[in-house]
Amino acid sequence: MWHLNHAVSYTAQQIQISNMTLKMQNPIPPDNSSWVSVFETLITEIKLRQYSPKTLKSYRCWTRQFQTFTQFKDYQTLTQQDVVDFLSHLAVKKQVSAATQNQAFNALLFLYQHVLKRDFSEIKGVTRAKRRLTIPVVLSRAEIDLILDHLDEPNSLIAQLLYGCGLRLFECLTLRVGCLNFEAGVLTVYDGKGQKDRSVPLPQTLIPSLKKQLEKVFHLHDADLKAHYAGTFLPDQLSRKYPKAAQEIDWQWLFPAQSLTLIPENGEYRRYHIHESVVQKAIKQAVRDAKITKRASAHTFRHSFASHLLAANYDLRTIQELLGHSDIRITKIYTHTVQSRAPKEAQSPLDFDSA
């Protein structure tokens, strides 16, 4: 029996996707069982719930694979057995991980409930993919400092926030000016993974660098206003409710992209944040330059944040809240990297004594 909470990835800026682009990326055979309406409804239902572009991309991909697996059969004749067969196929033939199989199930659950308007809460007879215990890669403080020495701004500041606040990369890049509260000493992450908000301690050692970054954002924003740009990207619902918010300073990205983005539909120019790939490539190169032999990535800084807190005797529940984990079992993976002894008051590991 399959029991699974339907969790979607963290929300971010909604990006418009035209029907023409959809057809180009997802060519559909010209037959009587066309799934064009299925994909159009899928996009609509996801946008109505303000799910992230990543969720849309993932669910559309799994729906496409499911369509191919069923040999493009008429979607009106789909059954739960088709889902069972597909999920078992992923585990047996494709040998995907348990997490990947769960992701596919979430996508098909959304497809059946919200697109095909058919309800099912559990399915039986699925061959489950094997769960493998993967211990996270953790960097030492010395290794982190060495990598930071090989990063230029703003990538260095981004990496320090990843480690100092335990952020996911996309959470960090989608921070806005209004997320910083220097007086309270906290940084607030809005619409994190699973559309959850959380606050984390703001590393005191980063305040000068953050204020310097804000000055750059202010200057860039002034130049954008003089150039009569349309503003930053905002979630569709917020943009409709507060049409002037896109040009207000509080909503500007903390790490804005260097160039403006043209919106073909209306000819407007808006500013997006730095793309994930830019930071990922910079960190990967810095790891090589620093001669670090571990398989470190941007997400490794988040792993290191959790492990270092645990090593400093912080309790699992506190670390769970700081990471934004919905289930403490996910947080417990870090017990395999360090030994925890006693609880402590929350503090950013970036403020620990480097000695």
TORFIFI-206710 format. One line per 4 residues: their letters; for each residue x, y, z of C-alpha. Coordinates in steps of 0.001 Angstrom, whole numbers, plus 524288, in hexadecimal, padded with zeros to 5 digits. Layout:
N
A	X/Y/Z ~ ...
END
This chain:
355
MWHL	80000/80000/80000 ~ 8051C/80D39/7FC50 ~ 803DB/81863/8061A ~ 80A5E/8250C/80228
NHAV	808B4/8334A/80591 ~ 80701/83B79/7F96C ~ 8120B/8455B/7FA9A ~ 8161D/84E9E/7EFC1
SYTA	822E2/855C7/7EE25 ~ 8254F/86350/7F30A ~ 81E60/86E52/7EC01 ~ 82578/878D1/7E44B
QQIQ	82274/882E6/7D9D9 ~ 817B4/87E3F/7D0AE ~ 81C8D/87E6A/7C2A7 ~ 812B9/87F34/7B7AD
ISNM	812C5/8739C/7AE58 ~ 80BF1/8753E/7A16C ~ 80451/86A99/79A9F ~ 80D74/86BC0/78F1F
TLKM	81944/868C5/797AE ~ 81200/85D7B/79DDA ~ 80F4E/85753/790A3 ~ 81D5E/85934/78C45
QNPI	822E3/852D0/79879 ~ 818A1/8482C/79936 ~ 8150E/843A5/78B80 ~ 808BD/83B69/78BEE
PPDN	8055D/8313D/78196 ~ 7F9DF/8356F/77917 ~ 7F000/82B2D/77D37 ~ 7E290/82AB7/78363
SSWV	7E805/8291D/79121 ~ 7EEEF/83631/79137 ~ 7F358/83AA0/79EA8 ~ 7F411/848FE/79B1E
SVFE	7E8EE/84C7C/7A443 ~ 7EF2F/84483/7AF2E ~ 7FBBC/84C60/7AED4 ~ 7F46E/85934/7AD79
TLIT	7EC27/855EB/7B964 ~ 7F845/8516D/7C0C5 ~ 7FEA8/85EB1/7BEB7 ~ 7F246/865CF/7C2C8
EIKL	7F055/85DD2/7CF32 ~ 7FE75/85F9B/7D362 ~ 7FE1E/86E3A/7D11A ~ 7F15C/86F79/7D896
RQYS	7F82C/86988/7E460 ~ 80410/8722E/7E248 ~ 80D59/866AE/7E1CF ~ 81B25/86973/7DD54
PKTL	82010/86870/7CF44 ~ 82854/85CFE/7D3F6 ~ 81C2A/855B8/7D835 ~ 815BA/8587D/7CB2D
KSYR	821A2/85387/7C3DC ~ 8225D/8473E/7CC3D ~ 813E1/843DD/7CB9B ~ 81346/84657/7BD0E
CWTR	81F1E/83D9E/7BAF2 ~ 8195B/83267/7C2C7 ~ 80C4E/833E5/7BBDF ~ 81372/83314/7AEE0
QFQT	81A90/826BB/7B31E ~ 80DD2/820E0/7B7FD ~ 8075C/82401/7AB03 ~ 81262/81D59/7A3AC
FTQF	81210/8117D/7ACB6 ~ 8037E/80FA6/7AA25 ~ 80651/81091/79B8C ~ 7FE61/81D0D/799F2
KDYQ	7F1B8/8165D/79DA0 ~ 7E5B1/81EF7/79EE0 ~ 7E740/825FF/7ABEA ~ 7D8CC/823D6/7AEBE
TLTQ	7DB50/81526/7AFA7 ~ 7E697/81618/7B954 ~ 7E539/80DDD/7C5AA ~ 7EC47/80CA8/7D29D
QDVV	7F275/8003C/7CD82 ~ 7F995/80895/7C378 ~ 7FF99/81004/7CEC9 ~ 80358/8036D/7D5BC
DFLS	809C6/7FE24/7C975 ~ 8110B/80AD1/7C6DF ~ 81650/80C35/7D4B1 ~ 81A78/7FDFA/7D4E5
HLAV	82102/7FFF0/7C7B4 ~ 828F4/80B1D/7CD60 ~ 82D9A/802AC/7D8A9 ~ 8303D/7F60D/7D12F
KKQV	8345F/7FA45/7C39A ~ 83990/807E5/7C5E4 ~ 83E9F/804EB/7D3A5 ~ 83BC2/812B4/7D848
SAAT	83D93/816D9/7E663 ~ 83287/816F2/7F02F ~ 8326D/825CE/7EFEA ~ 830F1/825E7/7E11E
QNQA	825F8/81C08/7E1B5 ~ 81F29/82449/7EC0C ~ 82073/8303F/7E36E ~ 81A1F/828EA/7D82B
FNAL	80F04/824AD/7E10E ~ 80CBE/832B2/7E580 ~ 80C02/83725/7D763 ~ 80243/82C98/7D39E
LFLY	7FA48/82EFE/7DFD8 ~ 7F902/83D40/7DBD7 ~ 7F5D6/83928/7CDE0 ~ 7EACC/83029/7D1F7
QHVL	7E4F0/838D6/7DC85 ~ 7E5C5/84655/7D671 ~ 7E6B7/84407/7C7D3 ~ 7DF7D/83761/7C518
KRDF	7D665/839D2/7D0B9 ~ 7D7DC/82C14/7D5EF ~ 7DACC/829AE/7E424 ~ 7E3A3/81F96/7EA37
SEIK	7EABE/8202D/7F729 ~ 7F1FC/8135C/7F714 ~ 7F613/80924/7ED69 ~ 7F9FA/7FB13/7EFA9
GVTR	80337/7F1D0/7E8FD ~ 80E08/7FB56/7E597 ~ 81BD6/7F616/7E5B0 ~ 822C8/7FFCD/7EE72
AKRR	8300B/8052D/7EB01 ~ 83A70/80206/7F51F ~ 83DE1/80CB7/7FEA6 ~ 84C69/80EE2/7FFD1
LTIP	852A1/815DC/80B33 ~ 85AAD/820D1/80557 ~ 8630F/827F5/80F2A ~ 8644C/83651/80B57
VVLS	8716B/83BDA/8077B ~ 875E3/84543/8120E ~ 880CE/84F31/81126 ~ 8894B/8533E/81C84
RAEI	889B4/86197/82055 ~ 89788/8625E/81AD8 ~ 892F9/85CC2/80DCB ~ 887AB/86661/80D48
DLIL	890C6/871DD/80FBA ~ 899E5/86CCB/80524 ~ 88EDF/86C06/7FB3B ~ 88A2D/879AC/7FEE8
DHLD	897E1/87EDC/7FC3C ~ 89640/87A71/7EE10 ~ 888FF/880E2/7EC03 ~ 8867A/88EC2/7E75E
EPNS	87ADC/8970F/7EB18 ~ 86F8A/8952E/7EB45 ~ 871EA/88675/7EAC4 ~ 87A0A/8870A/7F72B
LIAQ	86F0D/88DA1/7FEA9 ~ 86539/883FC/7F927 ~ 86D89/87878/7FD90 ~ 86F04/87E74/80B17
LLYG	86039/87FAD/80C2D ~ 85E8E/87192/807CD ~ 86769/86D3A/812CC ~ 86480/877C9/81CC1
CGLR	855AC/8766D/81BD4 ~ 8541D/86890/8169B ~ 84CFA/86D30/80A6B ~ 849F5/865A3/7FE33
LFEC	8500E/86C34/7F262 ~ 8431B/87071/7EC79 ~ 83E90/875A7/7F996 ~ 84AA9/87E1D/7FA38
LTLR	84990/88334/7EC54 ~ 83B39/886B1/7EE11 ~ 83DBC/88ED4/7FA42 ~ 83886/89CA3/7F925
VGCL	83CC5/8A917/7FFE1 ~ 83170/8A808/80962 ~ 83615/89AB2/80E2A ~ 840FF/8A0FD/81618
NFEA	83E43/8A5EF/823CB ~ 84AD6/8AB40/82976 ~ 84467/8B065/835D8 ~ 83EA1/8A337/83978
GVLT	84A78/89C06/83450 ~ 84288/89294/82C05 ~ 84126/88EFA/81DD6 ~ 833B4/88A7C/8195C
VYDG	8320B/88095/80E81 ~ 824CD/881FE/807F6 ~ 81E9D/87721/7FFFE ~ 82953/86D49/80293
KGQK	8282A/85F2C/7FE90 ~ 81A2C/85ADB/8009D ~ 815C8/86922/8009A ~ 81A29/86AC6/80EB2
DRSV	81FD6/87714/814FA ~ 82A65/876C4/81F4D ~ 833EA/87FE9/8261D ~ 8422D/87CF9/82906
PLPQ	84C94/8844F/830C6 ~ 85399/88E75/8288A ~ 86253/88C5F/829A1 ~ 867CF/89885/83021
TLIP	87482/89719/8289A ~ 86D19/898B8/81BD9 ~ 865F3/8A54F/81F28 ~ 8706C/8AE5F/8194B
SLKK	870BD/8A662/80CBB ~ 861E8/8A5EA/80BFC ~ 860DA/8B49D/80DB2 ~ 86AEF/8B66C/80301
QLEK	862F8/8AD82/7FA36 ~ 856C2/8B554/7FD4B ~ 85D90/8C1C9/7F8E9 ~ 86025/8BB62/7EBBB
VFHL	851E0/8B766/7EADC ~ 84D7F/8C542/7EE0D ~ 8560D/8CB2B/7E36B ~ 8518E/8C12E/7D971
HDAD	84367/8C363/7DD2B ~ 844BE/8D220/7DB75 ~ 84A84/8D003/7CDF0 ~ 83F6F/8C6AC/7CA66
LKAH	8352A/8D077/7CEA1 ~ 83B7B/8DB0E/7C66B ~ 83B4B/8D1B9/7BADE ~ 82C99/8CFAB/7BD28
YAGT	82D9D/8C107/7BEDB ~ 82152/8B95C/7C283 ~ 826D8/8B49E/7CF70 ~ 82B47/8A7D5/7D535
FLPD	82452/89ADD/7D372 ~ 81986/89823/7DD2E ~ 8100F/88CDD/7DF28 ~ 80449/88ECD/7D645
QLSR	7FA78/89076/7E14E ~ 802CE/89A75/7E869 ~ 8058D/8A1E0/7DBE5 ~ 7F6F6/8A320/7D939
KYPK	7F3B0/8A731/7E718 ~ 7FECA/8B107/7E858 ~ 8024D/8B582/7DA97 ~ 80C58/8BF6D/7DF87
AAQE	8136B/8B5E2/7E878 ~ 81C69/8B150/7DD95 ~ 82366/8BE6D/7DDDE ~ 82423/8BFE6/7EC98
IDWQ	83170/8BDF8/7F2CF ~ 82CF7/8B3CA/7FCC0 ~ 8296B/8AA6C/7F1BD ~ 8363B/8AB7E/7EA4E
WLFP	83F02/89F9A/7E9F3 ~ 84A78/89F79/7F35D ~ 8527A/8995A/7E86C ~ 84D2D/89F2B/7DBC1
AQSL	8516B/89AAC/7CE4F ~ 85A75/8A3A8/7C6D8 ~ 85141/8A58C/7BB54 ~ 842B0/8A7AF/7B9C7
TLIP	839AD/89D44/7B459 ~ 83083/8A030/7A900 ~ 822A7/89B0D/7AA4E ~ 81E9D/89814/79C37
ENGE	81012/89800/79F69 ~ 80F9B/8A66D/7A300 ~ 81CE6/8ABD6/79F55 ~ 82022/8AF4C/7AD71
YRRY	82D98/8AE76/7B370 ~ 82EA5/8A8C5/7C115 ~ 83A16/8A4C5/7C988 ~ 83BE4/896D8/7CE1A
HIHE	84547/891B5/7D86F ~ 85260/88B37/7D5DA ~ 85058/87E04/7CF76 ~ 85365/871BB/7D724
SVVQ	85CD9/86CA5/7CCEB ~ 86588/878A8/7CE71 ~ 867B3/875F7/7DCDC ~ 868B7/8674A/7DB0B
KAIK	87372/868B9/7D0EF ~ 87AC7/87295/7D947 ~ 87A7B/869B5/7E545 ~ 87E77/85DE7/7DD57
QAVR	88A26/86543/7D7F7 ~ 88DB0/86A5E/7E580 ~ 88D93/85C7D/7EAE7 ~ 89702/85855/7E039
DAKI	89FCC/8642C/7E246 ~ 89FF0/861B7/7F0EF ~ 8A43D/853A3/7EE5F ~ 898CE/84E48/7F63A
TKRA	8976E/83FC2/7F360 ~ 8898C/83E75/7F8A6 ~ 87E01/83ED6/7EF46 ~ 879BD/84C22/7F3E4
SAHT	86F02/85467/7EDDB ~ 86695/85FE5/7F1BC ~ 85DE2/856D4/7F9BC ~ 869BC/851E9/8014B
FRHS	86A14/85EDD/80894 ~ 85C5A/85C00/80DBB ~ 86099/84E4E/811DE ~ 86C48/8543D/818C6
FASH	8637E/85E0A/81FBD ~ 85B4E/85315/8258F ~ 866BC/84A46/828F1 ~ 86E72/85513/82F71
LLAA	862C5/85902/837AC ~ 860DB/84AE7/83BC2 ~ 86F48/849BD/83F0D ~ 86DCE/85600/84767
NYDL	86344/84EFB/84F6B ~ 8571B/8553E/8497F ~ 84B14/84CA8/84A96 ~ 844F2/84678/83EA7
RTIQ	8380C/84DA9/84027 ~ 83EC7/85AE0/83F70 ~ 846A3/856C0/8338E ~ 83A39/85195/82D32
ELLG	833B1/85ED4/82EBD ~ 83F83/8663C/829A7 ~ 8405C/85D6D/81DB7 ~ 831BE/85DDC/81B36
HSDI	83036/84F1B/81B3A ~ 8222C/84A6D/81C3D ~ 8265C/83D67/82208 ~ 830C8/83BE0/82C6F
RITK	8348A/82ED7/82675 ~ 83AC4/83685/81B62 ~ 842CF/83E35/8253A ~ 84754/831DE/82C19
IYTH	84FE5/82E72/8207C ~ 859F9/837C0/82626 ~ 85BA1/82F29/83218 ~ 863CD/82687/8292B
TVQS	86DCE/8315A/82761 ~ 86FBA/83617/8355E ~ 86C97/8329F/84370 ~ 862E8/83B5B/84A98
RAPK	863F5/83CFE/8594A ~ 85B47/847EF/85E81 ~ 851DD/85290/859DC ~ 85617/860A2/857F1
EAQS	85047/86DBD/85471 ~ 84F3B/87064/845CD ~ 85AA1/8778B/83F8A ~ 8603D/877CC/831D6
PLDF	86C55/86F24/83018 ~ 8727F/87A39/82875 ~ 873CF/88151/8356D ~ 87B12/8760F/83BF0
DSA	8895E/8778F/83F3E ~ 890AE/872D1/83323 ~ 89B4D/86D70/83BE9
END
